[in-house]
């Protein structure tokens, strides 16, 4: 699975990748999801998501949480599956993380090329 979107952020794409990976599962599973996004991993590991929900999707500073649509999908998927989020340092030689970066860069290059052609 690989993809890209024009005019987006790294954080949005990191959360979307987790959502789409979990949505691809056909039955409830026990999942260990590895990511180099501390934003994604800490949102669950440090309980940020629970606090955002309690605060009406506001951060501790009172600002609106970004990407609420994706966080809500991810919460629902995390309720369906037993998900453990694991942090993997990016650009540290982890073979699967390096492969994900390669795929993501290729997809981003492709979407930029399509945007330039139109």
LUMFI-690412 format. One record per atom (N, C-alpha, C, O): residue number from 1; atom name; x, y, z. Coordinates in Angstrom, 3 decimals, always signed. Each point is the difference from the previous one (the first is absolute). Layout:
<atoms>
k_a_px_py_pz
NUM_CA_X_Y_Z
...
</atoms>
This chain:
<atoms>
k_a_px_py_pz
1_N_+0.849_-1.174_+0.000
1_CA_-0.849_+1.174_+0.000
1_C_+0.889_+1.229_+0.000
1_O_+0.957_+0.090_+0.768
2_N_-1.278_+0.836_-1.620
2_CA_+0.759_+1.243_-0.066
2_C_-0.917_+1.073_-0.572
2_O_-0.916_-0.294_-0.769
3_N_+1.170_+1.520_+1.147
3_CA_-0.807_+1.080_-0.534
3_C_+0.552_+1.350_+0.376
3_O_+0.968_+0.109_+0.753
4_N_-1.587_+0.906_-1.282
4_CA_+0.400_+1.369_+0.280
4_C_-1.185_+0.892_-0.293
4_O_-0.929_-0.387_-0.709
5_N_+0.970_+1.576_+1.258
5_CA_-1.029_+0.998_-0.263
5_C_+0.683_+1.330_-0.241
5_O_+1.020_+0.297_+0.624
6_N_-1.567_+0.507_-1.518
6_CA_+0.568_+1.336_-0.183
6_C_-0.365_+0.895_+1.181
6_O_-1.032_-0.190_+0.642
7_N_+1.870_+1.139_-0.373
7_CA_-0.287_+1.017_+1.020
7_C_-0.404_-0.606_+1.346
7_O_-1.093_+0.268_+0.499
8_N_+1.956_-1.069_+0.078
8_CA_-0.284_-0.642_+1.283
8_C_+1.196_+0.181_+0.918
8_O_+0.959_+0.687_-0.351
9_N_-1.014_-1.292_+1.505
9_CA_+1.107_+0.080_+0.961
9_C_+0.519_-1.396_+0.307
9_O_-0.693_-0.995_-0.215
10_N_+1.906_+0.933_+0.716
10_CA_+0.564_-1.281_+0.423
10_C_-0.865_-0.639_+1.074
10_O_-0.264_-1.202_-0.048
11_N_-0.182_+2.003_+1.023
11_CA_-0.814_-0.559_+1.081
11_C_-1.280_-0.632_-0.537
11_O_-0.386_-1.092_+0.416
12_N_-0.263_+1.785_-1.338
12_CA_-1.239_-0.551_-0.551
12_C_+0.277_-1.317_-0.734
12_O_-0.764_-0.957_+0.131
13_N_+1.834_+0.909_-0.885
13_CA_+0.316_-1.216_-0.747
13_C_+0.390_-1.144_+0.933
13_O_-0.321_-1.155_-0.280
14_N_+1.006_+1.454_+1.380
14_CA_+0.372_-1.042_+0.969
14_C_-1.253_-0.622_+0.620
14_O_-0.095_-1.221_+0.127
15_N_-0.859_+2.065_+0.255
15_CA_-1.234_-0.513_+0.605
15_C_-0.823_-0.743_-1.053
15_O_-0.565_-1.056_+0.283
16_N_+0.497_+1.606_-1.491
16_CA_-0.746_-0.664_-1.077
16_C_+0.592_-1.373_-0.309
16_O_-0.745_-0.948_-0.251
17_N_+2.046_+0.830_+0.265
17_CA_+0.641_-1.304_-0.261
17_C_-0.442_-1.029_+1.036
17_O_-0.298_-1.144_-0.342
18_N_+0.258_+1.551_+1.604
18_CA_-0.441_-0.921_+1.052
18_C_-1.465_-0.380_-0.198
18_O_-0.365_-1.167_+0.141
19_N_-0.470_+2.145_-0.466
19_CA_-1.423_-0.256_-0.232
19_C_-0.179_-1.001_-1.136
19_O_-0.722_-0.986_+0.145
20_N_+1.371_+1.237_-1.263
20_CA_-0.202_-0.864_-1.161
20_C_+0.564_-1.403_+0.226
20_O_-0.558_-0.980_-0.494
21_N_+1.648_+0.884_+1.229
21_CA_+0.551_-1.324_+0.309
21_C_-0.992_-0.804_+0.842
21_O_-0.240_-1.177_-0.269
22_N_-0.329_+1.815_+1.281
22_CA_-0.955_-0.706_+0.864
22_C_-1.305_-0.285_-0.723
22_O_-0.634_-1.025_+0.249
23_N_+0.222_+1.921_-1.146
23_CA_-1.230_-0.238_-0.765
23_C_+0.162_-1.178_-0.963
23_O_-0.993_-0.612_-0.395
24_N_+2.194_+0.297_+0.023
24_CA_+0.239_-1.119_-0.920
24_C_-0.201_-1.360_+0.668
24_O_-0.134_-1.014_-0.685
25_N_+0.114_+0.989_+1.994
25_CA_-0.185_-1.259_+0.729
25_C_-1.461_-0.419_-0.077
25_O_-0.897_+0.815_+0.218
26_N_+0.661_-2.073_-0.527
26_CA_-1.365_-0.483_-0.229
26_C_-0.709_-0.487_+1.255
26_O_-1.223_-0.142_-0.003
27_N_+1.953_-0.112_+1.061
27_CA_-0.599_-0.454_+1.258
27_C_+0.804_+0.598_+1.148
27_O_+1.135_+0.430_-0.205
28_N_-1.696_-0.394_+1.401
28_CA_+0.747_+0.543_+1.138
28_C_+1.330_-0.735_+0.198
28_O_+0.062_-1.229_-0.029
29_N_+0.978_+2.003_+0.226
29_CA_+1.355_-0.552_+0.116
29_C_+0.749_+0.650_+1.155
29_O_-0.365_+1.069_+0.489
30_N_+1.413_-1.745_-0.078
30_CA_+0.969_+0.598_+0.910
30_C_+1.109_+0.565_-0.880
30_O_+0.635_-0.735_-0.755
31_N_-0.404_+2.036_+0.854
31_CA_+0.891_+0.699_-0.917
31_C_+1.089_+0.737_+0.769
31_O_-0.267_+0.659_+1.005
32_N_+1.479_-0.780_-1.487
32_CA_+1.107_+0.823_+0.488
32_C_+0.344_+0.941_-1.141
32_O_+0.599_-0.413_-0.993
33_N_-0.975_+1.669_+1.130
33_CA_+0.169_+0.983_-1.050
33_C_+1.262_+0.812_+0.283
33_O_+0.097_+0.668_+1.029
34_N_+0.856_-0.729_-1.934
34_CA_+1.266_+0.709_+0.144
34_C_-0.047_+1.282_-0.823
34_O_-0.440_-0.010_-1.149
35_N_+0.896_+1.116_+1.740
35_CA_+0.005_+1.279_-0.699
35_C_+1.172_+0.838_+0.471
35_O_+0.424_-0.091_+1.152
36_N_+0.098_+0.915_-2.063
36_CA_+1.033_+0.949_+0.403
36_C_-0.622_+1.351_+0.350
36_O_+0.703_+1.001_+0.134
37_N_-2.018_-0.984_+0.011
37_CA_-0.715_+1.216_+0.384
37_C_-0.255_-0.003_+1.504
37_O_-0.869_-0.723_+0.490
38_N_+1.628_+1.532_+0.233
38_CA_-0.236_+0.088_+1.445
38_C_-1.388_+0.597_+0.259
38_O_-0.631_-0.318_+1.008
39_N_+0.159_+1.170_-1.904
39_CA_-1.345_+0.568_+0.102
39_C_-1.046_-1.112_+0.060
39_O_-0.872_+0.016_+0.868
40_N_+0.954_-0.960_-1.768
40_CA_-0.939_-1.113_-0.044
40_C_+0.163_-0.919_+1.210
40_O_-0.978_-0.318_+0.677
41_N_+2.185_-0.099_-0.413
41_CA_+0.255_-0.951_+1.089
41_C_-0.351_+0.614_+1.357
41_O_-0.628_-0.654_+0.832
42_N_+1.028_+1.892_-0.610
42_CA_-0.272_+0.644_+1.291
42_C_-1.473_+0.329_+0.198
42_O_-0.485_+0.032_+1.131
43_N_-0.226_+0.212_-2.223
43_CA_-1.432_+0.300_+0.121
43_C_-0.735_-1.123_+0.725
43_O_-0.933_+0.248_+0.763
44_N_+1.359_-1.474_-1.008
44_CA_-0.611_-1.134_+0.686
44_C_+0.789_-0.380_+1.251
44_O_-0.587_-0.234_+1.056
45_N_+1.901_+0.173_-1.168
45_CA_+0.835_-0.447_+1.111
45_C_-0.026_+0.917_+1.208
45_O_+0.100_-0.459_+1.138
46_N_-0.233_+1.744_-1.383
46_CA_-0.025_+0.974_+1.099
46_C_-1.405_+0.491_+0.323
46_O_-0.178_+0.905_+0.815
47_N_-0.817_-1.508_-1.461
47_CA_-1.386_+0.325_+0.321
47_C_-0.505_+1.318_-0.554
47_O_-1.029_+0.502_+0.451
48_N_+1.732_+0.069_-1.420
48_CA_-0.462_+1.272_-0.568
48_C_-1.381_-0.140_-0.621
48_O_-0.843_+0.883_+0.158
49_N_+0.608_-1.978_-0.858
49_CA_-1.282_-0.194_-0.682
49_C_-1.144_+0.047_+1.002
49_O_-1.015_+0.653_-0.241
50_N_+1.176_-1.340_+1.360
50_CA_-1.054_+0.003_+1.031
50_C_-0.257_+1.410_+0.516
50_O_-1.148_+0.392_+0.211
51_N_+2.216_+0.362_-0.010
51_CA_-0.145_+1.381_+0.481
51_C_-0.673_+0.876_-1.050
51_O_-0.838_+0.838_+0.332
52_N_+1.205_-1.031_-1.610
52_CA_-0.634_+0.791_-1.059
52_C_-1.502_-0.258_-0.046
52_O_-0.792_+0.931_-0.143
53_N_+0.410_-2.185_+0.263
53_CA_-1.422_-0.346_-0.020
53_C_-0.707_+0.664_+1.182
53_O_-1.047_+0.625_-0.168
54_N_+1.628_-0.764_+1.373
54_CA_-0.608_+0.612_+1.198
54_C_-0.104_+1.517_-0.118
54_O_-0.935_+0.607_+0.522
55_N_+1.913_+0.009_-1.220
55_CA_+0.030_+1.457_-0.140
55_C_-0.736_+0.502_-1.242
55_O_+0.182_+1.145_-0.413
56_N_-1.009_-2.001_-0.180
56_CA_-0.752_+0.418_-1.185
56_C_+0.900_+0.267_-1.193
56_O_-0.227_+0.940_-0.761
57_N_+1.249_-1.770_+0.600
57_CA_+0.963_+0.096_-1.090
57_C_+0.777_+1.309_+0.036
57_O_+0.227_+0.657_-1.017
58_N_+0.169_-0.312_+2.239
58_CA_+0.883_+1.143_+0.230
58_C_+1.278_-0.513_+0.652
58_O_-0.030_-0.943_+0.791
59_N_+1.153_+1.573_-1.129
59_CA_+1.277_-0.347_+0.616
59_C_+0.040_+0.552_+1.415
59_O_-0.895_+0.733_+0.422
60_N_+1.947_-1.096_+0.302
60_CA_+0.161_+0.520_+1.366
60_C_+0.083_+1.523_-0.014
60_O_-0.387_+0.652_+0.970
61_N_+0.882_-0.089_-2.053
61_CA_+0.088_+1.454_-0.134
61_C_-1.277_+0.656_-0.487
61_O_-0.060_+1.224_-0.126
62_N_-0.973_-2.030_-0.153
62_CA_-1.282_+0.529_-0.428
62_C_-0.190_+0.118_-1.504
62_O_-1.068_+0.398_-0.465
63_N_+2.098_-0.743_-0.297
63_CA_-0.103_+0.067_-1.454
63_C_-0.750_-1.220_-0.540
63_O_+0.021_-1.066_+0.617
64_N_-0.679_+1.219_-1.758
64_CA_-0.662_-1.165_-0.604
64_C_+1.037_-1.046_-0.407
64_O_+1.071_+0.338_-0.505
65_N_-1.397_-1.598_+0.729
65_CA_+0.863_-1.106_-0.433
65_C_-0.097_-0.090_-1.510
65_O_-1.091_+0.075_-0.565
66_N_+2.225_-0.235_-0.083
66_CA_+0.020_-0.144_-1.451
66_C_-0.289_-1.453_-0.378
66_O_+0.302_-0.925_+0.754
67_N_-0.882_+0.747_-1.916
67_CA_-0.274_-1.328_-0.561
67_C_-1.003_-0.812_+0.826
67_O_+0.120_-1.220_+0.105
68_N_-1.087_+1.888_+0.464
68_CA_-0.995_-0.672_+0.839
68_C_-0.675_-1.140_-0.749
68_O_-0.252_-1.059_+0.576
69_N_-0.041_+1.267_-1.853
69_CA_-0.664_-1.045_-0.780
69_C_+0.803_-1.300_+0.022
69_O_-0.571_-1.081_+0.141
70_N_+1.892_+1.184_-0.279
70_CA_+0.837_-1.198_+0.004
70_C_+0.146_-0.580_+1.400
70_O_-0.013_-1.220_+0.168
71_N_+0.152_+2.074_+0.832
71_CA_+0.108_-0.504_+1.378
71_C_-1.258_-0.773_+0.384
71_O_+0.090_-1.033_+0.663
72_N_-1.257_+1.521_-1.071
72_CA_-1.244_-0.701_+0.331
72_C_-0.050_-1.369_-0.679
72_O_-0.429_-0.980_+0.608
73_N_+0.859_+0.914_-1.848
73_CA_+0.060_-1.300_-0.683
73_C_+0.983_-0.932_+0.694
73_O_-0.274_-1.188_+0.169
74_N_+1.418_+1.729_+0.229
74_CA_+1.029_-0.812_+0.644
74_C_-0.453_-0.494_+1.371
74_O_+0.311_-1.128_+0.384
75_N_-1.032_+1.950_+0.349
75_CA_-0.550_-0.440_+1.291
75_C_-0.952_-1.167_-0.207
75_O_+0.075_-1.002_+0.712
76_N_-0.965_+1.126_-1.680
76_CA_-0.959_-1.081_-0.276
76_C_+0.736_-1.280_-0.382
76_O_-0.379_-1.088_+0.435
77_N_+1.416_+1.212_-1.236
77_CA_+0.783_-1.179_-0.398
77_C_+0.769_-0.575_+1.176
77_O_+0.157_-1.216_+0.107
78_N_+0.321_+2.077_+0.772
78_CA_+0.719_-0.471_+1.188
78_C_-0.929_-0.712_+0.970
78_O_+0.430_-0.858_+0.771
79_N_-1.708_+1.220_-0.816
79_CA_-0.990_-0.710_+0.815
79_C_-0.306_-1.376_-0.604
79_O_-0.287_-0.953_+0.725
80_N_+0.350_+0.859_-2.043
80_CA_-0.277_-1.259_-0.684
80_C_+1.168_-0.978_+0.138
80_O_-0.205_-1.197_+0.199
81_N_+1.406_+1.706_-0.305
81_CA_+1.213_-0.823_+0.054
81_C_+0.751_+0.288_+1.296
81_O_-0.180_+1.053_+0.611
82_N_+1.014_-1.992_-0.202
82_CA_+0.897_+0.248_+1.144
82_C_+1.290_+0.543_-0.584
82_O_+0.838_-0.753_-0.497
83_N_-0.687_+2.082_+0.563
83_CA_+1.130_+0.665_-0.648
83_C_+1.001_+0.475_+1.043
83_O_-0.351_+0.664_+0.975
84_N_+1.589_-1.019_-1.207
84_CA_+1.116_+0.526_+0.787
84_C_+0.826_+0.854_-0.944
84_O_+0.447_-0.475_-1.045
85_N_-0.244_+1.725_+1.406
85_CA_+0.780_+0.914_-0.820
85_C_+1.446_-0.012_+0.477
85_O_+0.271_+0.175_+1.188
86_N_+0.647_-0.380_-2.109
86_CA_+1.434_-0.065_+0.302
86_C_+0.740_+1.057_-0.806
86_O_-0.201_+0.136_-1.207
87_N_+1.046_+0.598_+1.885
87_CA_+0.814_+1.013_-0.673
87_C_+1.266_-0.627_-0.572
87_O_+0.675_-0.783_+0.668
88_N_-0.362_+1.137_-1.909
88_CA_+1.229_-0.412_-0.665
88_C_+0.692_+1.285_-0.454
88_O_-0.604_+0.809_-0.704
89_N_+1.838_-0.617_+1.092
89_CA_+0.719_+1.210_-0.408
89_C_+0.128_+0.036_-1.521
89_O_+0.445_-0.968_-0.617
90_N_-0.834_+2.077_+0.029
90_CA_+0.094_+0.155_-1.441
90_C_+1.432_+0.186_-0.460
90_O_+0.834_+0.532_+0.732
91_N_-0.556_-0.969_-1.938
91_CA_+1.313_+0.170_-0.627
91_C_+1.123_-0.574_+0.854
91_O_+1.099_+0.549_+0.070
92_N_-1.408_-1.666_+0.575
92_CA_+0.994_-0.623_+0.887
92_C_+0.453_-1.362_-0.522
92_O_+0.675_-0.749_+0.707
93_N_-1.045_+0.436_-1.936
93_CA_+0.422_-1.254_-0.593
93_C_-0.949_-1.166_+0.215
93_O_+0.299_-1.115_-0.428
94_N_-1.431_+1.340_+1.076
94_CA_-0.993_-1.070_+0.171
94_C_-0.533_-0.345_-1.395
94_O_-0.612_+0.851_-0.646
95_N_+0.831_-2.077_+0.171
95_CA_-0.319_-0.338_-1.400
95_C_-1.444_+0.297_-0.417
95_O_-0.224_+0.556_-1.076
96_N_-0.746_-0.912_+1.900
96_CA_-1.392_+0.225_-0.391
96_C_-0.365_+1.479_+0.032
96_O_-0.769_+0.472_-0.837
97_N_+1.323_+0.256_+1.803
97_CA_-0.239_+1.438_+0.053
97_C_+0.646_+0.695_-1.194
97_O_-0.583_+0.921_-0.572
98_N_+1.759_-1.349_+0.200
98_CA_+0.667_+0.573_-1.179
98_C_-0.821_-0.278_-1.255
98_O_-0.109_+0.866_-0.868
99_N_-0.468_-2.060_+0.762
99_CA_-0.835_-0.346_-1.150
99_C_-1.250_+0.874_-0.032
99_O_-0.403_+0.467_-1.066
100_N_-0.208_-0.247_+2.217
100_CA_-1.178_+0.871_+0.058
100_C_+0.351_+1.413_-0.456
100_O_-0.759_+0.618_-0.747
101_N_+1.907_-0.103_+1.192
101_CA_+0.434_+1.332_-0.433
101_C_+0.197_+0.050_-1.511
101_O_-0.387_+0.971_-0.651
102_N_+0.985_-2.010_+0.101
102_CA_+0.230_-0.070_-1.444
102_C_-1.334_+0.037_-0.755
102_O_-0.149_+0.733_-0.979
103_N_-0.809_-1.526_+1.443
103_CA_-1.322_-0.033_-0.637
103_C_-0.708_+1.347_+0.123
103_O_-0.614_+0.473_-0.956
104_N_+0.701_+0.138_+2.126
104_CA_-0.661_+1.287_+0.224
104_C_+0.609_+1.090_-0.882
104_O_-0.726_+0.807_-0.581
105_N_+2.046_-0.783_+0.482
105_CA_+0.652_+0.998_-0.863
105_C_-0.410_-0.207_-1.457
105_O_-0.250_+0.968_-0.718
106_N_+0.181_-2.213_+0.286
106_CA_-0.417_-0.280_-1.373
106_C_-1.423_+0.450_-0.265
106_O_-0.284_+0.580_-1.048
107_N_-0.604_-0.838_+1.979
107_CA_-1.397_+0.402_-0.161
107_C_-0.129_+1.517_-0.010
107_O_-0.780_+0.550_-0.778
108_N_+1.535_+0.131_+1.634
108_CA_-0.044_+1.464_+0.043
108_C_+0.531_+0.594_-1.300
108_O_-0.549_+0.977_-0.509
109_N_+1.604_-1.559_-0.021
109_CA_+0.557_+0.467_-1.268
109_C_-1.015_-0.174_-1.120
109_O_-0.151_+0.873_-0.855
110_N_-0.543_-2.005_+0.866
110_CA_-1.007_-0.278_-1.026
110_C_-1.156_+0.990_+0.062
110_O_-0.448_+0.485_-1.039
111_N_-0.042_-0.177_+2.236
111_CA_-1.136_+0.917_+0.115
111_C_+0.429_+1.418_-0.387
111_O_-0.796_+0.746_-0.569
112_N_+2.035_-0.365_+0.868
112_CA_+0.497_+1.322_-0.407
112_C_+0.117_+0.082_-1.517
112_O_-0.328_+1.023_-0.601
113_N_+0.795_-2.105_-0.013
113_CA_+0.133_-0.017_-1.463
113_C_-1.377_+0.126_-0.664
113_O_-0.152_+0.716_-0.989
114_N_-0.841_-1.410_+1.534
114_CA_-1.356_+0.083_-0.556
114_C_-0.569_+1.404_+0.153
114_O_-0.676_+0.510_-0.894
115_N_+0.960_+0.113_+2.050
115_CA_-0.501_+1.356_+0.234
115_C_+0.649_+0.993_-0.961
115_O_-0.643_+0.944_-0.460
116_N_+1.928_-1.165_+0.160
116_CA_+0.698_+0.887_-0.930
116_C_-0.445_-0.184_-1.435
116_O_+0.124_+0.918_-0.810
117_N_-0.643_-2.094_+0.482
117_CA_-0.432_-0.291_-1.361
117_C_-1.389_+0.556_-0.301
117_O_-0.391_+0.126_-1.161
118_N_-0.346_+0.204_+2.215
118_CA_-1.377_+0.474_-0.242
118_C_-0.091_+1.490_-0.069
118_O_-1.087_+0.544_-0.197
</atoms>
